[in-house]
Amino acid sequence: MIKTVIQQRLVFHQAALEKLQAAYLALVEGGVQSYTIDDRSLTRFDLPRLMEEIRTEERVVDELTSLLNGGKRRRAFAILPRDW
């Protein structure tokens, strides 16, 4: 990928991560009953899903940072246990 494209994607995902983290902290601290990100309203019941989204964004930011610094993209693989 071209470095400028990677940089743009990194900035986008970092901004998304910051919004998700701010929403999570506001809901956890209990200062608010609901939190709105753009057109999406979140409550305390959304905390598990919100944490999963934060983890996903963190992985994307880590991968893009690695690509930008000259690293290679991580490849996913699975080990399938077989009973012969």
PyMOL commands that set and color helices and strands:
alter all, ss='L'
color gray80, all
select helices_A, chain A and resi 3-29+44-68
alter helices_A, ss='H'
color red, helices_A
select strands_A, chain A and resi 34-37+40-43
alter strands_A, ss='S'
color yellow, strands_A
deselect
rebuild
show_as cartoon
